């Protein structure tokens, strides 16, 4: 029987939003979880969306995948990213954390040094739905940007994984301001840019440890990377492109389960984080991401 996690310790982590998570109870390693081999190139199998001639399809996919929140903007980390793994065997947790760190750094995300105060939690438990509900109750900010229907979809359905984020709207320089006030300093909004930006302050992904056997550490880490670095729509927990690592715990009906981040997965993260500033409209942000994905496909086609 799998021991229950010390939820009171994890609860204090979420309620304080930015403090270090206390370890959940230890459990035996899932026997079929394999150690990852050396990092390989991003998957570019035939299941990836072909960009040429399919920009409209990909644009629609981005709209379905990335949540724009109440301010119609895509959120990202701005002040540094610090992941932490809890509830997984101690000998393997550092490996998952290192892969997540490397994924983020390669995509242009500012990654804090090891030992930093975590603001991105990967939590394994045998009761993910219950734990996610406890986290959200302790810190309602995790669902503050969701509609009532989205919140119900997040918490009301049993699944292998859950994720949520604390998103904060700041001015374009990273200062807080009152959105109900008409006074904004140094206003420079244009058709493409805005006077504010959306920052991810905390992200949490909760994974059913009973679903981890048969998954590699690479798969688990890449899955967590997507949930931590992107403000994903709640629907992606149940529906996504089968070539994306986001589909790791979904039925594949004979289609190969993704072994790692797909080209589109990785290019989506890079396309969001490469620009120096993030005070753009959601439409402009998606077009930048789309342009980056197209560039990656053309590089593959050219043999670069």
C-alpha positions as CSV (number, residue, x, y, z in Angstrom):
1,X,0.0,0.0,0.0
2,X,1.3,3.4,-0.9
3,X,1.7,5.8,2.0
4,X,-0.2,9.0,1.9
5,X,1.8,12.2,1.5
6,X,2.2,14.7,4.4
7,X,-0.3,17.1,2.9
8,X,0.0,19.5,5.8
9,X,3.6,20.2,4.8
10,X,2.8,20.6,1.1
11,X,-0.2,22.8,2.1
12,X,2.0,25.3,3.8
13,X,4.1,25.5,0.6
14,X,1.2,26.5,-1.6
15,X,-0.4,28.8,1.0
16,X,2.8,30.9,1.1
17,X,3.0,30.7,-2.7
18,X,6.8,31.1,-3.0
19,X,8.4,29.1,-0.2
20,X,10.2,25.9,-0.4
21,X,8.1,22.7,-0.4
22,X,8.6,20.2,2.3
23,X,9.2,16.6,1.1
24,X,6.2,14.4,0.8
25,X,6.5,10.9,2.3
26,X,8.9,8.6,0.6
27,X,7.7,5.6,-1.4
28,X,9.3,2.8,-3.3
29,X,10.4,3.6,-6.8
30,X,8.0,2.6,-9.6
31,X,9.7,-0.5,-10.9
32,X,9.1,0.2,-14.6
33,X,10.3,3.9,-14.6
34,X,13.4,3.9,-16.7
35,X,16.4,6.2,-16.3
36,X,16.7,8.6,-19.3
37,X,19.6,8.1,-21.8
38,X,21.6,11.0,-23.1
39,X,19.4,13.9,-24.3
40,X,18.5,13.3,-27.9
41,X,17.2,15.7,-30.6
42,X,13.6,16.9,-30.4
43,X,11.1,14.5,-31.9
44,X,10.1,15.5,-35.4
45,X,8.0,12.5,-36.3
46,X,5.1,12.6,-38.8
47,X,2.6,13.3,-36.1
48,X,3.9,16.8,-35.6
49,X,1.9,19.5,-37.2
50,X,3.3,20.4,-40.6
51,X,3.6,24.2,-40.6
52,X,3.8,24.9,-44.3
53,X,0.2,25.3,-45.5
54,X,-1.1,24.7,-42.0
55,X,-0.5,28.0,-40.2
56,X,-4.3,28.4,-39.6
57,X,-4.4,25.0,-38.0
58,X,-1.4,25.7,-35.8
59,X,-2.7,29.1,-34.9
60,X,-6.0,27.5,-33.7
61,X,-4.0,24.9,-31.8
62,X,-2.1,27.6,-29.9
63,X,-5.4,29.3,-29.1
64,X,-6.7,26.1,-27.6
65,X,-3.5,25.3,-25.7
66,X,-2.5,28.6,-24.1
67,X,-4.7,30.4,-21.7
68,X,-4.8,34.2,-22.2
69,X,-6.4,35.0,-18.9
70,X,-8.7,38.0,-18.2
71,X,-6.1,40.4,-19.7
72,X,-5.9,38.6,-23.0
73,X,-2.2,38.0,-22.7
74,X,0.1,34.9,-22.5
75,X,1.9,34.6,-19.1
76,X,5.5,33.6,-18.6
77,X,8.1,33.6,-15.9
78,X,10.0,36.9,-15.7
79,X,12.0,36.9,-12.4
80,X,13.6,33.5,-12.6
81,X,12.5,29.9,-12.6
82,X,13.2,27.5,-9.8
83,X,11.7,24.0,-10.0
84,X,11.4,21.5,-7.2
85,X,10.4,17.8,-7.2
86,X,8.5,16.2,-4.3
87,X,7.0,12.8,-3.6
88,X,9.3,10.9,-6.0
89,X,12.1,8.6,-5.0
90,X,15.1,10.6,-3.8
91,X,17.6,9.1,-6.1
92,X,15.5,10.1,-9.2
93,X,14.1,13.4,-8.2
94,X,17.3,15.4,-8.9
95,X,17.4,13.9,-12.4
96,X,13.9,15.1,-13.2
97,X,14.7,18.5,-11.8
98,X,17.9,18.7,-13.8
99,X,16.1,17.8,-17.1
100,X,13.4,20.5,-16.3
101,X,16.2,23.0,-15.6
102,X,18.0,22.2,-18.8
103,X,14.8,22.4,-20.9
104,X,14.1,25.8,-19.5
105,X,17.6,27.1,-20.0
106,X,17.7,25.9,-23.6
107,X,14.4,27.7,-24.3
108,X,15.8,31.0,-23.0
109,X,14.2,31.0,-19.6
110,X,16.1,32.6,-16.7
111,X,16.8,29.7,-14.4
112,X,17.9,30.3,-10.8
113,X,20.8,28.4,-9.3
114,X,20.2,25.1,-7.4
115,X,19.2,25.7,-3.8
116,X,17.0,28.7,-4.8
117,X,13.5,29.1,-3.3
118,X,11.2,27.1,-5.5
119,X,8.5,28.7,-7.5
120,X,7.6,25.7,-9.7
121,X,6.5,22.5,-8.0
122,X,6.4,19.0,-9.4
123,X,4.5,16.9,-6.9
124,X,3.9,13.1,-7.1
125,X,1.1,11.6,-5.0
126,X,-1.3,8.7,-5.1
127,X,-4.3,11.0,-4.8
128,X,-3.7,13.9,-7.2
129,X,-7.2,15.2,-7.5
130,X,-7.6,15.5,-3.7
131,X,-4.2,17.2,-3.4
132,X,-4.9,19.7,-6.2
133,X,-8.1,20.7,-4.5
134,X,-6.3,21.2,-1.2
135,X,-3.6,23.3,-2.9
136,X,-6.3,25.4,-4.6
137,X,-8.2,25.9,-1.4
138,X,-5.1,27.0,0.4
139,X,-4.1,29.5,-2.3
140,X,-7.2,30.6,-4.4
141,X,-4.8,32.6,-6.6
142,X,-4.0,29.3,-8.4
143,X,-7.4,29.5,-10.0
144,X,-8.0,33.3,-9.8
145,X,-7.6,33.7,-13.6
146,X,-10.0,30.9,-14.4
147,X,-13.7,31.2,-15.0
148,X,-16.0,29.2,-12.7
149,X,-16.5,26.6,-15.5
150,X,-12.7,26.3,-16.0
151,X,-12.2,25.9,-12.2
152,X,-14.8,23.1,-12.1
153,X,-13.2,21.4,-15.1
154,X,-9.8,21.6,-13.3
155,X,-10.9,20.2,-10.0
156,X,-14.0,18.2,-10.8
157,X,-12.6,15.4,-13.0
158,X,-10.4,12.5,-12.1
159,X,-7.3,12.3,-14.2
160,X,-3.6,11.4,-14.0
161,X,-2.3,15.0,-13.7
162,X,-3.4,18.5,-12.7
163,X,-1.7,21.8,-13.0
164,X,-2.4,25.4,-12.0
165,X,-0.5,28.7,-11.9
166,X,-0.5,32.0,-10.0
167,X,-0.6,34.7,-12.7
168,X,-0.1,38.3,-11.8
169,X,-0.6,41.3,-14.0
170,X,2.1,44.0,-13.7
171,X,3.1,47.1,-15.7
172,X,5.5,46.5,-18.5
173,X,8.5,47.2,-16.2
174,X,7.3,44.7,-13.6
175,X,5.7,47.1,-11.1
176,X,2.3,46.5,-9.6
177,X,-0.5,48.8,-10.4
178,X,-4.3,49.1,-10.0
179,X,-6.1,48.0,-13.1
180,X,-9.1,50.0,-12.0
181,X,-7.1,53.2,-12.0
182,X,-6.9,55.3,-15.0
183,X,-3.3,56.4,-14.1
184,X,-0.5,54.4,-15.7
185,X,3.0,55.8,-15.7
186,X,5.0,55.9,-18.9
187,X,2.1,54.7,-21.0
188,X,3.3,53.5,-24.4
189,X,0.6,51.1,-25.6
190,X,0.4,50.4,-29.3
191,X,-1.6,48.1,-31.6
192,X,0.8,45.3,-30.8
193,X,2.1,46.1,-27.3
194,X,0.4,46.9,-24.1
195,X,1.2,48.8,-20.9
196,X,1.2,45.6,-18.8
197,X,2.5,42.1,-18.8
198,X,1.4,38.8,-17.2
199,X,3.9,37.0,-15.0
200,X,3.8,33.5,-13.7
201,X,4.7,33.7,-10.0
202,X,4.1,30.1,-9.1
203,X,3.2,27.0,-11.0
204,X,2.2,23.5,-9.7
205,X,1.9,20.2,-11.5
206,X,0.5,17.3,-9.5
207,X,1.0,13.8,-11.0
208,X,-0.4,10.4,-10.0
209,X,2.6,8.4,-9.0
210,X,0.7,5.2,-9.8
211,X,0.7,6.3,-13.4
212,X,4.5,6.8,-13.6
213,X,5.5,3.1,-14.1
214,X,6.4,2.6,-17.7
215,X,7.3,6.3,-18.2
216,X,10.9,7.4,-18.5
217,X,12.3,10.2,-16.4
218,X,12.7,12.2,-19.6
219,X,9.0,11.9,-20.4
220,X,7.9,12.9,-16.9
221,X,10.3,15.8,-16.8
222,X,9.3,17.1,-20.3
223,X,5.7,16.7,-19.4
224,X,6.3,18.8,-16.3
225,X,8.3,21.4,-18.2
226,X,5.3,22.2,-20.4
227,X,2.9,22.5,-17.4
228,X,5.3,24.7,-15.4
229,X,6.5,27.1,-18.1
230,X,3.3,27.7,-20.0
231,X,0.0,29.0,-18.7
232,X,-1.9,26.1,-20.3
233,X,-5.7,26.0,-20.8
234,X,-7.5,23.6,-18.5
235,X,-8.7,21.7,-21.6
236,X,-5.2,20.5,-22.4
237,X,-5.4,18.3,-19.3
238,X,-7.8,16.1,-21.3
239,X,-7.3,17.0,-25.0
240,X,-4.2,17.8,-26.9
241,X,-2.2,16.9,-30.1
242,X,-1.1,13.2,-29.7
243,X,2.4,14.2,-30.8
244,X,2.8,16.6,-27.9
245,X,4.3,15.3,-24.6
246,X,1.3,16.9,-23.0
247,X,-0.6,13.7,-24.2
248,X,1.7,11.5,-22.1
249,X,-1.1,10.2,-19.9
250,X,-3.8,10.1,-22.6
251,X,-5.0,7.2,-24.7
252,X,-3.1,7.0,-28.0
253,X,-5.0,4.3,-29.9
254,X,-2.0,2.8,-31.5
255,X,-0.1,6.0,-32.0
256,X,3.4,6.0,-30.4
257,X,3.5,7.8,-27.0
258,X,5.8,10.9,-27.3
259,X,9.3,10.1,-25.9
260,X,10.1,13.7,-25.2
261,X,9.2,17.3,-26.1
262,X,8.1,17.5,-29.7
263,X,9.5,20.1,-32.0
264,X,6.3,22.1,-31.6
265,X,6.4,21.8,-27.8
266,X,9.9,23.1,-27.6
267,X,9.4,25.8,-30.2
268,X,6.3,27.0,-28.4
269,X,8.3,27.5,-25.2
270,X,11.1,29.2,-27.0
271,X,8.8,31.4,-29.0
272,X,7.2,32.7,-25.8
273,X,10.5,33.2,-23.8
274,X,12.9,34.5,-26.5
275,X,11.5,38.0,-26.7
276,X,13.2,40.3,-24.2
277,X,9.8,41.8,-23.2
278,X,6.4,40.2,-22.8
279,X,4.1,43.3,-22.9
280,X,2.4,42.2,-26.1
281,X,-1.2,41.3,-27.0
282,X,-2.1,37.6,-27.1
283,X,-2.5,37.7,-30.8
284,X,1.0,39.2,-31.3
285,X,2.5,36.6,-28.9
286,X,0.9,33.7,-30.7
287,X,2.2,35.1,-34.1
288,X,5.7,35.3,-32.6
289,X,5.4,31.7,-31.4
290,X,4.0,30.6,-34.8
291,X,6.9,32.3,-36.5
292,X,9.4,30.5,-34.3
293,X,7.8,27.1,-35.0
294,X,7.9,27.8,-38.7
295,X,11.6,28.7,-38.5
296,X,12.3,25.5,-36.7
297,X,10.5,23.4,-39.3
298,X,12.3,25.1,-42.1
299,X,15.7,24.5,-40.4
300,X,14.8,20.8,-40.2
301,X,13.8,20.8,-43.9
302,X,17.0,22.5,-44.8
303,X,19.0,19.9,-42.9
304,X,20.4,22.4,-40.4
